[in-house]
Every structure is written in C-alpha cells, then in structure tokens.
Amino acid sequence: MRFNLVLMGPPGCGKGTQAIRLARRFSIPHISTGDILRQAVRDGSPLGREVGALLATGALVSDTLITSLVQDRLTKPDVSHGFILDGFPRTLAQAQRLGGMLPDDAPLVVALIAVPEEEIVRRLSSRRLCESCRITQSVSDASDPDSESCPYCGGRLVRREDDEASTVRRRLATYAAEAEPVLSYYRQRQGFVGIDGLQPPERVTTALFAEIARQTT
Ligand code: AMP
C-alpha cells in the first residue's frame, strides 16, 4: 500500500504527534515544513537568516520559498515509498503546486484533524518543547513552567516562541484565513477525509489508519 499524505488542521490539533506515529507505522518520512524552517533558524543557515524574523511573528513565509523547499525535499530518495506532509500546503497556490509534484502511481490522502478554536488555545498554552531532544509535549494546566523537565530525557521544557499567547492568536487567524481555500480545494477531490480531533490521540491514530486503508484499497 503506497500513498502520500497531507495532514491538515489548526496549530495544536495534534498533527505532529499523529505524523510521527504514521511515519513509524508506514516507514515513510514525516516532512514538517515548520520543523525544517525552525531547524534552519537554529543552524543559522542562509534560509534560517532569511525566515527567522518572519517565523517569530507567526506570519507565513512566501509561497515561492516554501514550495521550492518542499520540491527539493521531495527529490530525496527516502520519499520513494511515500511521505507525510505536515504544515504544507497552507495556501491554494501551494496546493496547486503540490499537485504537480506528486507521482501518478500513489494516491494522495488529505486528512483534516478538526478541533474547535477554544480547545486549540487551551492546548497551545500548555505545550512545551524540550530544549534537548526537541520533542513537543503537554504540561498540566497547573504546572510551573520553570520546574517542568522532559519525561523522555530530563531536558528543560520551554514554551515555543510561536506558542506565546499573542502569536497563537495571530497564527490561528492566519490559519483560518489561509486554510479555507485549501480545504475547499481538497474537499472536492478524492482522498479527502475529516477526522474528529477531540478524540483521545490513540483514537485519532486508529481513525487515520482506517481512513488511509479505505482510501488506498
Ligand atoms: P508550523 O510549525 O507548521 O506551525 O510552522 C511554523 C511557521 O513556519 C509558520 O508560522 C510559518 O511562518 C512557517 N511555515 C511553515 N509551513 C509553511 C507553509 N506551508 N507556508 C508558509 N509558511 C510556512
């Protein structure tokens, strides 16, 4: 069963967690454009220097830049058995460009993990990134942000710069404005599936597996 997957949903809907599980299950790469850009900023590469200031504001980088970054990534040999895109496409122009990059012999599944806005704001305010192993995780509402450590490696947990409240609101507004044309584009196409993201993460995973199986058999 070979397929390519686009995971969609607002920031904080659980895309990253689900993408990691799906990538393991199907042994295909998880390509997160946000992770690639944040890594470039940390590395201080030319790309990182170009997008660093923009990333901190929560605004989108240009279609041209992100599309060529994805196009380049999809030439790597590890995508030959399929791939999972997380964070791309974010605009109609990106969705149209992606159409031209896909192989003919593997279906595209587009899965929307739907979560209401109030729940997103609650989730993002409790999201932390481990400075050492870089795994994103939740802390309890009552936790002290300065005393939490990573349950995986003991590293220090920090709030991602773009999870600050004002940036979250901007990201949600940007997401709502940008996502609708992309969703309308894919809703009319075969391979689009909607998943209830309010379910526990394990159930979201099960629903994704079932939908992928249904779309690819
Ligand atoms: P994410 O982790 O997916 O929320 O992405 C973090 C940031 O990276 C976004 O706020 C944008 O600045 C940038 N970014 C990631 N993917 C895209 C994309 N497909 N188009 C434009 N900007 C993007």
Boltz pocket constraint, residues with backbone or C-beta under 6 A from the ligand:
constraints:
  - pocket:
      binder: B
      contacts: [[A, 11], [A, 33], [A, 34], [A, 35], [A, 37], [A, 54], [A, 55], [A, 58], [A, 59], [A, 60], [A, 61], [A, 62], [A, 63], [A, 66], [A, 86], [A, 87], [A, 88], [A, 89], [A, 90], [A, 91], [A, 94], [A, 162], [A, 171]]
      max_distance: 6.0
